[in-house]
């Protein structure tokens, strides 16, 4: 089983950018056809932000489309989420996981805070 670990979050001003990384602490992400990023803001359900499959096909939520870019590098065993034009409402904990199947568990996530 592939264990995924999120990193790259932090405090950023509105309009700023961040790059989130999802690395395989064990196993190889190539074995996972589709990977995704989810966000969970305080008091809200966890929701999908973006996903990418081994063929490079991507999908984005309405809030992410045009501002975020998801990519994966199987050779480096990582997936990234480039986040641009960040807004205060993007503040959340971001998680990565396999997309398309019920999750057995979730990692600790990485906190993104957008504030001036």
Beta strands, then each sheet from edge to edge (+ up, - down):
strand 1: 3-7
strand 2: 10-12
strand 3: 18-26
strand 4: 34-40
strand 5: 47-53
strand 6: 58-60
strand 7: 68-73
strand 8: 78-83
strand 9: 92-98
strand 10: 110-114
sheet 1: 1+ 3- 8+ 7-
sheet 2: 2+ 10+ 9- 4+ 5- 6+
end
